[in-house]
């Protein structure tokens, strides 16, 4: 049996209040874990502790604008998170390599588009977070 050389990473997306800059929701997915971790409000400190535990065993963090947006918000909310010590891969910085003709294009945010007939309405925050994480992971590592 050949051992897997796939890295285990955590993809993360935060939703932050525009006025107070506080974390309102987040979602995280792992390449080696079947279920995402989703926070939709409530006890942020407890949720960040769960997120930190969820990150245990990850080789690195992945996200879009992770370095200049998500990580500073996490550090401000709970500076002792172990996950803050993990290497970070920011897909915003990778855009010029993947899309040289349109290097800093905006993410397609389907949750902002008008709903098509018969489409399910996502819960506020959940679709943004899960869409943000899942889109950058390829929806799952095996997809």
N, C-alpha and C positions, 0 to 999 in steps of 0.2 A: 504494500500500500504506500502510495506517495503522499507525504504530508502536504497539507495545504499551505501555500505561501501567500494566500490572500491576507492583506492587512485587515485588522478589525478596527473600524473607525466609528465614531459617533457623529452623525449629521444633526445639526441643531438650527432651529429658527426661533427667534423671540418676537413677540409682539409687545411693543412698548408704548405707553401713553404719550401722546404728542405734547400735552401740557405739563404733566408732572414727571415725565421720563422714567416712570416706574414700569417694571415688567408686569404685564397684564396676563400674558399667556405664553406658553412655549410648547414645542413638540421636539422630540428627539427620536431618531431611529438609529439602530445599530445593524451592521452587516451580519452579525452573528446572533441576533436576538429576534425572535418572531414578532413580538408585540412592541409598538412604539410607546414612548412615555409621553403623556399629554397632560399639561396643566392648563386649566381654563379659569383659574381664579381661586381665591381662598388663601390658605396659609402659604405664602411665598417661601418663607424660611424652610418649612417642612418639604415643600416641593423641590427646592434647590438641593436639599440634602438627598432626596430621592434621585435627582438628576446626577448628583455627584456619585452616588452609589451605582447608578446606571452606567456611568462612564468608566467604572472600574474595569480594567482589562482592555480598554480601547488603546490602540496605538497612537491615534491622533484624532483631532476634531476637524470637522469639515462644515463649511457654511458659506453663504453668499454675504459678503461684507462682514464676515465673522470677526476679523481682526479690529476693524475700526468702529464697529457697532455693537455686536452681540457680546464680545468678551469684556469691553469696558462696562457694559450694563451689568453683566454677571459679577464682575469684580466689585462694582459699587454696591450691589445688593448683598453680596456675601464674599468678602475678600479671601476667606480661608478655604475656598473650594479647591480640592485636589486637582480637579480637571483643568484648572487654569494653568497648571504646569505642563500639560500635554502640548505637543507641537500642534500648530494650527495651519490648515490649508484653506485659503480663502479663494472661492471660485470667482470672485470679482476680479482678482488679480490674474486669474487664468483666462479670462474672457479674450484678451488680445491674441492669445495663442490659438484658442478654439475658433474664434470668429474675427480673423484679421481685417475683414472688410467692414465690420461693424463692432469694433472692439469693446465698447462700453454700452451695449444695448441694454435696455431694461428687461427685467424678467417679465414673462407673460404671467399676469396675475388674473387667472380665470375667475376668481371670486369677485373681481370688480366688474366683470362683463355682465351684460344683461342675461338673465336666466332664459334658457330655451324651454320650450313647452315640454312639460313632463320631466324636466330635470329636477333632481333632488336639491333642496336648499341646505347647504352646509351650515353647521352651527357657527356663529361668529367666532373668529379666532382659530377654530379648529382647522378649517380648510386652509386658511392662510399659513398656519404653522405646519400642518402636515404636508400641504402642497409645497411649501418652501423646502422642507427637509427632503421629502420624497423625490421631488423633481431633481434635486442635485445628486441624490444617491442613485438615481435610475430606478426609483420606486422600491427597489430592494437590490441587494448585491447580486442576486442570481438572475435578475430580470434582463 
